Amino acid sequence: MSNTRIASTAAVLVLAAGLTGCGSEDGSGGGGDAQTGPSASPPVRAVQDAYRRTLAADTARMTVTSKVVADGRSLTAHGSGVAGLKDGTSRVTLTSQGTTVEQRVVDGVVYQKPSGKDRGAVPGGKTWMKIDLRRLAGKGATGRSSVTDPAEPVRYLQRVGTGNVTRLGTSTLDGTRTTHYRVSVPVSALTRGDAGRAQELRRQVGKSSLPLDLWLDGQGRLRQESVRLALHPLKQRTPGHENAQVTSTTVLRFADYGTDVHVTAPPARDTADVTDRLAASGTGDG
């Protein structure tokens, strides 16, 4: 099985970061906000507290969607599952272009079970691929966040500064009243401390920070997060496509905080470890 085949299956995770919102804005500025919970706090304080308050809920159901547009073509991925917000444990089913991937994250290890046309991507006749994120990072695989847990965007909130936080209004999402904020986070927040990838991403987006939209519920917990990236390809990576641009819009939505989350690793006899192959193929640079 070629490295490219394995890489194409794992790359569906690049899209697994959000859900397109369906709530309706019914206010602009602070005038329409409820007077309890985060909306009664200064915007900066409300957003900075959101990370702690969200993790305190421990678990949640999540729905994810991401749309990528490049060279006039678009690709959309959808997913849903459950997540342990403190330890990164998750179980999600992702669907894109007729391919469905069941993914589990347990103790920093990603397990993927593709179906459909990509079922044969798993080496050795196994049913699950195993990607050890720590080993992948140790091998210098930059951009390793392309294979990670879909709840990762929650951690972006840790990097919100004291400026550039705006309260935009209120929305009702899944029957829950929320307050909408727009914040600025450093590009490095998207790369989990990977300095090389952060530098590369800054060059691709042409700026050092990015706008992030957040919707917080009455208890100050994150209900929805949306981020849009416009990436310019690096010339040495994509000869002949120097003027091409890739845009991605991703949104992550949480519901049912405190839901039961029980995720286990698949049996070792059914898994094939592809960590080394992914590192050698440079998949993380996708």
C-alpha positions as CSV (number, residue, x, y, z in Angstrom):
1,M,0.0,0.0,0.0
2,S,1.5,3.3,-1.1
3,N,2.1,6.2,1.3
4,T,0.0,8.4,-1.0
5,R,-3.0,6.1,-0.6
6,I,-2.7,6.2,3.2
7,A,-2.2,9.9,3.2
8,S,-5.3,10.6,1.1
9,T,-7.5,8.6,3.6
10,A,-6.0,10.3,6.7
11,A,-6.3,13.8,5.1
12,V,-10.1,13.7,5.5
13,L,-9.3,14.9,9.0
14,V,-8.1,18.2,7.7
15,L,-11.7,19.0,7.1
16,A,-13.0,17.8,10.4
17,A,-13.1,20.9,12.4
18,G,-16.5,22.5,12.4
19,L,-20.2,22.7,11.6
20,T,-22.0,25.3,9.6
21,G,-24.2,27.3,11.9
22,C,-28.0,27.5,11.4
23,G,-28.9,29.9,14.2
24,S,-30.3,33.3,13.4
25,E,-28.8,36.6,14.5
26,D,-31.3,38.8,16.2
27,G,-29.2,41.6,17.4
28,S,-26.0,43.6,16.7
29,G,-23.7,45.1,19.2
30,G,-24.5,44.6,22.9
31,G,-28.0,45.8,22.9
32,G,-29.7,42.5,22.3
33,D,-27.7,40.4,24.8
34,A,-29.2,38.8,27.8
35,Q,-28.1,40.3,31.1
36,T,-26.9,37.1,32.7
37,G,-24.0,34.8,32.2
38,P,-21.1,35.9,29.8
39,S,-23.1,38.6,28.2
40,A,-23.2,40.5,31.5
41,S,-19.3,40.4,31.6
42,P,-16.9,42.5,29.6
43,P,-16.4,40.8,26.2
44,V,-12.7,40.0,26.9
45,R,-13.5,38.4,30.3
46,A,-16.4,36.4,28.9
47,V,-14.2,34.9,26.1
48,Q,-11.2,34.3,28.3
49,D,-13.4,32.4,30.8
50,A,-15.0,30.3,28.0
51,Y,-12.1,27.8,27.8
52,R,-12.3,27.1,31.5
53,R,-16.1,26.9,31.6
54,T,-16.2,24.6,28.6
55,L,-13.7,22.2,29.9
56,A,-15.5,22.1,33.2
57,A,-18.4,20.6,31.5
58,D,-16.1,17.6,30.8
59,T,-18.0,16.0,27.8
60,A,-20.3,16.9,25.0
61,R,-21.8,15.8,21.7
62,M,-20.3,17.6,18.7
63,T,-21.2,18.1,15.1
64,V,-18.5,19.1,12.6
65,T,-18.5,20.3,9.0
66,S,-15.8,21.9,6.9
67,K,-15.8,23.3,3.3
68,V,-12.7,23.7,1.3
69,V,-12.6,25.5,-2.1
70,A,-9.5,25.2,-4.4
71,D,-9.0,25.5,-8.1
72,G,-12.7,26.1,-8.6
73,R,-13.7,22.9,-6.8
74,S,-15.2,22.5,-3.4
75,L,-15.0,19.7,-0.9
76,T,-17.2,19.4,2.1
77,A,-16.9,17.0,5.1
78,H,-19.5,16.3,7.8
79,G,-19.2,14.5,11.0
80,S,-20.8,13.9,14.4
81,G,-19.8,12.2,17.6
82,V,-18.8,12.7,21.2
83,A,-15.8,14.2,22.9
84,G,-14.1,14.3,26.3
85,L,-13.1,17.9,26.4
86,K,-10.4,17.6,29.1
87,D,-8.4,14.6,27.9
88,G,-9.1,14.8,24.1
89,T,-10.8,11.4,23.9
90,S,-13.4,11.4,21.1
91,R,-15.4,9.2,18.7
92,V,-16.5,10.8,15.5
93,T,-17.9,9.5,12.2
94,L,-16.8,11.6,9.2
95,T,-18.2,11.6,5.7
96,S,-16.7,13.2,2.6
97,Q,-17.0,12.4,-1.1
98,G,-18.7,9.1,-0.5
99,T,-16.1,8.0,2.0
100,T,-17.0,7.4,5.6
101,V,-14.3,7.2,8.3
102,E,-14.9,6.2,11.9
103,Q,-12.3,7.9,14.1
104,R,-11.4,7.3,17.7
105,V,-8.9,9.3,19.7
106,V,-7.6,7.6,22.8
107,D,-4.6,8.6,24.9
108,G,-3.2,10.8,22.1
109,V,-3.5,8.0,19.5
110,V,-5.8,8.4,16.5
111,Y,-7.6,5.3,15.1
112,Q,-9.3,5.5,11.7
113,K,-11.6,2.9,10.1
114,P,-12.3,3.9,6.5
115,S,-15.2,2.4,4.5
116,G,-16.3,2.5,0.9
117,K,-13.7,3.0,-1.8
118,D,-11.0,3.7,0.8
119,R,-11.4,0.5,2.8
120,G,-8.4,-0.9,1.0
121,A,-6.2,1.9,2.3
122,V,-5.5,0.0,5.5
123,P,-2.3,-2.1,5.1
124,G,-2.1,-5.8,5.9
125,G,-5.8,-6.5,5.5
126,K,-6.5,-4.7,8.8
127,T,-9.6,-2.6,9.4
128,W,-8.1,0.2,11.5
129,M,-5.2,2.6,10.9
130,K,-3.3,3.8,13.9
131,I,-1.5,7.2,14.1
132,D,0.4,8.0,17.2
133,L,0.5,11.8,17.4
134,R,3.4,12.0,19.8
135,R,5.6,9.8,17.6
136,L,4.5,11.7,14.5
137,A,5.6,15.0,16.2
138,G,8.9,13.4,17.4
139,K,9.7,12.5,13.8
140,G,9.5,16.2,12.8
141,A,6.3,15.8,10.9
142,T,5.3,19.5,10.6
143,G,1.6,20.3,10.4
144,R,0.7,17.3,12.4
145,S,-2.6,19.0,13.3
146,S,-4.0,17.7,10.1
147,V,-4.3,14.4,12.0
148,T,-5.8,15.3,15.3
149,D,-9.0,15.3,17.4
150,P,-11.9,17.4,16.0
151,A,-12.4,19.1,19.4
152,E,-9.0,20.7,19.0
153,P,-10.4,24.2,18.1
154,V,-11.7,24.5,21.7
155,R,-8.0,25.0,22.7
156,Y,-7.8,28.1,20.5
157,L,-9.6,30.0,23.3
158,Q,-6.4,29.7,25.4
159,R,-4.7,32.1,23.1
160,V,-7.2,34.9,23.1
161,G,-5.5,38.2,24.1
162,T,-6.9,41.2,25.9
163,G,-7.6,43.1,22.7
164,N,-9.7,42.6,19.5
165,V,-12.7,41.1,21.2
166,T,-16.1,42.3,19.9
167,R,-19.6,41.3,21.1
168,L,-21.8,41.1,18.0
169,G,-25.2,40.2,19.3
170,T,-27.2,37.1,20.2
171,S,-28.3,33.9,18.4
172,T,-30.4,30.9,19.1
173,L,-28.6,27.7,18.3
174,D,-30.4,24.4,18.8
175,G,-32.9,26.1,21.1
176,T,-30.2,27.6,23.2
177,R,-29.7,31.4,23.6
178,T,-26.1,32.4,22.8
179,T,-24.0,35.5,22.6
180,H,-21.9,36.0,19.5
181,Y,-18.3,37.3,19.8
182,R,-15.5,37.9,17.3
183,V,-12.0,37.6,18.5
184,S,-8.5,37.6,17.2
185,V,-6.1,34.7,17.8
186,P,-2.5,34.2,16.7
187,V,-1.9,31.9,13.8
188,S,0.3,29.8,16.1
189,A,-2.8,28.8,18.1
190,L,-3.8,26.5,15.1
191,T,-0.5,24.6,15.2
192,R,-0.2,23.2,18.7
193,G,3.2,24.7,19.4
194,D,4.7,23.5,16.1
195,A,6.9,26.5,15.4
196,G,7.8,25.4,11.8
197,R,4.2,24.9,10.8
198,A,3.2,28.2,12.5
199,Q,5.8,30.1,10.4
200,E,4.7,28.4,7.2
201,L,1.0,29.1,8.0
202,R,1.7,32.8,8.6
203,R,3.3,33.0,5.2
204,Q,0.3,31.3,3.6
205,V,-2.3,33.5,5.2
206,G,-0.2,36.6,5.0
207,K,-0.9,37.7,8.6
208,S,0.0,36.8,12.2
209,S,-3.5,36.5,13.6
210,L,-6.9,35.3,12.4
211,P,-10.5,36.2,13.2
212,L,-12.5,33.6,15.2
213,D,-16.3,33.7,15.8
214,L,-17.6,32.2,19.0
215,W,-21.1,31.7,20.4
216,L,-21.3,31.2,24.2
217,D,-24.3,30.0,26.1
218,G,-25.7,31.5,29.4
219,Q,-23.2,29.5,31.4
220,G,-20.3,30.8,29.4
221,R,-19.6,27.6,27.6
222,L,-18.7,27.3,23.9
223,R,-21.6,26.3,21.8
224,Q,-20.2,27.1,18.3
225,E,-16.9,28.2,16.9
226,S,-16.2,29.2,13.3
227,V,-12.9,30.1,11.5
228,R,-12.2,30.9,7.9
229,L,-8.8,30.6,6.3
230,A,-7.6,31.9,2.9
231,L,-4.3,30.2,2.1
232,H,-1.9,31.2,-0.6
233,P,0.2,28.2,-1.7
234,L,4.0,28.3,-1.1
235,K,5.8,28.7,-4.4
236,Q,8.4,26.0,-3.6
237,R,5.6,23.5,-2.8
238,T,3.2,24.1,-5.7
239,P,5.1,25.2,-8.8
240,G,2.7,26.5,-11.5
241,H,0.0,27.3,-8.9
242,E,1.6,30.4,-7.3
243,N,-1.6,32.4,-7.8
244,A,-4.0,29.7,-6.6
245,Q,-5.8,30.2,-3.3
246,V,-7.4,27.7,-1.0
247,T,-10.2,28.8,1.3
248,S,-11.6,26.7,4.1
249,T,-14.5,27.5,6.4
250,T,-14.9,25.3,9.4
251,V,-17.3,25.4,12.3
252,L,-17.5,23.3,15.5
253,R,-20.7,23.0,17.5
254,F,-21.3,21.4,20.9
255,A,-24.5,20.2,22.5
256,D,-25.6,17.9,25.4
257,Y,-22.8,18.8,27.8
258,G,-22.2,16.1,30.3
259,T,-23.2,13.3,27.9
260,D,-21.7,9.9,28.5
261,V,-18.5,9.4,26.6
262,H,-17.0,5.9,26.6
263,V,-14.3,5.4,23.9
264,T,-11.9,2.5,23.7
265,A,-9.1,1.6,21.3
266,P,-9.9,-1.1,18.7
267,P,-8.3,-4.5,19.2
268,A,-4.6,-4.5,18.4
269,R,-5.1,-7.4,16.0
270,D,-7.3,-5.2,13.9
271,T,-5.0,-2.2,13.6
272,A,-2.1,-1.3,11.3
273,D,0.3,1.4,12.6
274,V,0.9,3.9,9.8
275,T,2.6,6.6,11.8
276,D,6.0,6.1,10.2
277,R,4.6,6.0,6.7
278,L,2.7,9.3,7.3
279,A,5.9,10.9,8.7
280,A,7.9,9.8,5.7
281,S,5.3,10.9,3.2
282,G,5.0,14.4,4.7
283,T,1.2,14.1,5.0
284,G,1.2,16.6,7.8
285,D,2.1,19.3,5.3
286,G,-1.3,18.9,3.5
